[in-house]
C-alpha cells in the first residue's frame, strides 16, 4: 500500500478532539431433567494420596488479587479514565504446596484490602459525557489471596464476558441493598462464541465429577481441603465432602496425577464430560424442520427462492459431526406441502399436499425427515428447484399454526429445531391472526400496551408444549406488511429461540439478499447445546428470584433450553435472605447440555465477590453496564405487563433514586452549594444509558410501527451485554479526520518464543475513537459512521469537500452519491483510492463479531446543504432516511424527546425534592 495521503483542507476538518483512549423414544420430562441435574448422587470415596504429592497450601494473610478481565482501581481522574492500574500477582504453575491448608476463609477485615474507592463526578459539569467509559471493563473484583485453593490464581473468577455482577462488592444485609437502590443481579452468557473452537474453555479429561452432597455445587477453585487433604469443604454451604481416590489418578496415562493440575480447580469456566448417569435418555440426533412460506407474497418477493438457495449452500455448515443430523422441508401457504424422500436414494422426492387441517391426518413420518449425509444429493436437488413448485401461485393464506402443530407431532419424541421463514401474517387455521396495527393506532403510547401483547394465546401455550418436548423455534420474518411480531414472539420467548426481522425485504435489492443470507448462514452453522438446563447456585443467605431472557422457567431455580443459543444473554436477579457474615461469597452457573455431536457435558462458571457493610464500598464497585442490562429487562416487563409510560417513568425514577441516595448518604455534609447530580465515576454513564433507553424504539414515546417496537423489545431482552450497549447507545465514528493508521492493519509487537526477540506482527484493523452521539460533535464538512448495533449509517455531510467525495465514491459531486441501503463502491487500484480502502476495512471490521449473528446493513445518507438541487429536497425517501439516521444521535433533542442536558435538569428537579 502506498504511503500517499490525500490532503483535505485542514480548516474545514478541524473539530473538537475526540475523547482519548480508555485505559451457552419419549422426550425427558420436566422431572427427569431436573432430577438428573439436581439430585444425582455420585459415590464419594476416600482419597489415597500418591507418594510425594504435596497438597497443602500456605495461607497468604491479607494479600489480595485483582481478578483478570476487570478494570483496575479507580483514581480521581476527570475525563475519560476512571480506573488506575493495579499490580496483579502472577500465578506460578510450579508453586510448591506445603503446610496446612487454610479452612474456609476466615474473618477478613475489609480495611485490610484495597477495595475500590469512591470518586465523585458532577454530571452537569461533565458535558458532553465521557463516552469512552462505555468501553471500560467493570470495576475490579478484589479478593484476598487465600480465597482460592491455589493462591494468586488469576483464572479463578469468571471473565466478565461470561458472568458479571451488577455489584462487585455485595452488601452484607438486605436492608443495605434496599437502601442503596442498586439492583443485585448476574448477567450471564455461558457461550461467548458461535463455534466451540472460538472460545478456549478447558474440558476435563475424565468423567469424574465432584459435587457437594448437600447443595450439589461443583468443586471449583474456591473450595478448601481438610483432614489431611482427603476431604474438601464446599464454599457454598460449608459441608465437608470426600475426595474420590480417582481424583489423583490419570486414567489416560494410568499414572498418579497432581490434583492441582485438574482444570476444575484452576479455571473459573470449565466443562465436565458427564457420565451416563446425567443422561435421561440416549442422545437424540439433531433435527431441523424448515417451514418456508410459499404464498404469493413470499414467492414474488424472492424470499422463497433465496431461503432455499441459502440453506442448500450451507448444508455443509449445519452441525453434523456424527453424520446423524436430519432435515425436513415443508412449504406453507393455505396448505402444507411435504416432500417425501426415499432414504439413501438420490431420487426426486414425492410431493404431498395436506389442505384439510380439521382432520387429525398427516403424512407418514417415514421419508419426511431424512438423514442429511445419506440423502445429501436429493436434498440439494429439492432445494435447487424448490421455488419452481410454487411459481404462479395466487395463495394469500398462510397456515402457520397447522404447520407448527405438524412439526410438533413429528418432533415430540426426538426434540429438534423448527425454523420458520415467513413473509405473511398467519391468517388461517390454528393461531390465526388479524391486522391490529392500522393507521389509527400506529404505535401511540396509549395503544402500545394492547398492541404489544399477544393477540392469541395459542402461541404461548404451544411454545410451552414445545419446550417440554425439547423443541426450539426460530423466526425469520421478511414481510412488507404487518406480521404481528408481538404475538409470534412467544414462540421463541419460551423455547430459547430468536426472531430475525427484515421489513420490506425484496430479492431485487442485493443488500437485502446479503443480510438474510449472511444471518441465515451464521445461524445454521452455530453449534448448539441440546436439552439444556441452567441453574445458579449461591452462597448461603442468597436466593435467585427472577430470571430474564428467552427460555422456559421450569422451577424456582431451573431454566430450560431445548437448544441453548450462543448469541443470547440472560439476567438473574439475586435477593439477600439473611445477613452475610462471610467476607467472600460465591455464585456458580451450571449448564447441563448435550453437544451437537452427542456428548453430555456440564459447563460450570464460577464467580466470587467480596462483601461489605459500607454503602460507599458497594457504590464504588457497581457495574453500570450490568445495571443497565438489569433495568432494561425490568422496563421490558413493565411495557408488557403495565404500560409504556410506566416503563419510561421506571427508568427515570431508577436514575433519580440512585442519585438521591448518593447525594444524601455518600456526599452528605459536603452538599452546600453543590450540584445534586453527583455520582461515583464508575456510574456516571448510567444516567446516559437510561436516558438512551427512553429514546430507543422499544420505549420511545411517539409513533413507532408496532412490529418495529416488538422486535426492538425482543432484541433488548435477548442480546448479550456488549451488543446490547451499542444497541442502546450507538457508536459514532468521525472518518474525515481519523488518523492515518485507522482502517489499516495495526502493527503490534510480539515476543518470539524461540529467540526471545521482539517482532512485529499483524494485529487487527484499527478503528477511530468514537465520538458523542450529538450533532454538536459534528463538523459541517464531516463524514461520520453510525453503528446502531443493528445497522450502519454512513453520513456524508452536504458540504463535504469534493476531494473526499472523489476519493471515497469516485464521483465528482456529493449529489451524485447513491443514497439508501447500499454497499461501498470498490475503487481500484487501492493504492490510488486508499481512503475508500480504509473506510471499507472499518465497515467490514465493525461487521465482524464471533459471537453475533447480526449482519449490519449499510445506509448511505447524504446530508442537507444550501446548494443541494430542489429535486433532492423533494425526495421523501431521502428526507425519511435523514431523520432516521439523526434519530440515533441520542444526546440531541427531537420533536418528542428532550436532549441529554434537559434530561439531567429533570433529574435534578427530582433529586432536589
Beta strands, then each sheet from edge to edge (+ up, - down):
strand 1: 64-66
strand 2: 120-122
strand 3: 142-144
strand 4: 163-165
strand 5: 169-171
strand 6: 185-188
strand 7: 202-203
strand 8: 224-226
strand 9: 231-233
strand 10: 240-242
strand 11: 249-250
strand 12: 255-256
strand 13: 269-273
strand 14: 287-293
strand 15: 326-332
strand 16: 336-340
strand 17: 350-354
strand 18: 370-371
strand 19: 416-422
strand 20: 471-477
strand 21: 499-501
strand 22: 529-538
strand 23: 542-548
strand 24: 552-555
strand 25: 558-564
strand 26: 570-576
strand 27: 584-595
strand 28: 600-612
strand 29: 678-680
strand 30: 731-734
strand 31: 745-751
strand 32: 758-765
strand 33: 770-771
strand 34: 783-787
strand 35: 791-796
strand 36: 820-821
strand 37: 857-862
sheet 1: 1+ 3-
sheet 2: 2+ 29-
sheet 3: 4+ 6- 26+ 23-
sheet 4: 5+ 28+ 13- 7-
sheet 5: 5+ 28+ 27- 22+ 25- 24+
sheet 6: 8+ 9- 10+
sheet 7: 11+ 12-
sheet 8: 17+ 16- 15+ 14+ 19+ 20+ 21+
sheet 9: 17+ 16- 15+ 18-
sheet 10: 33+ 30- 34+ 35- 37- 36+
sheet 11: 31+ 32-
end
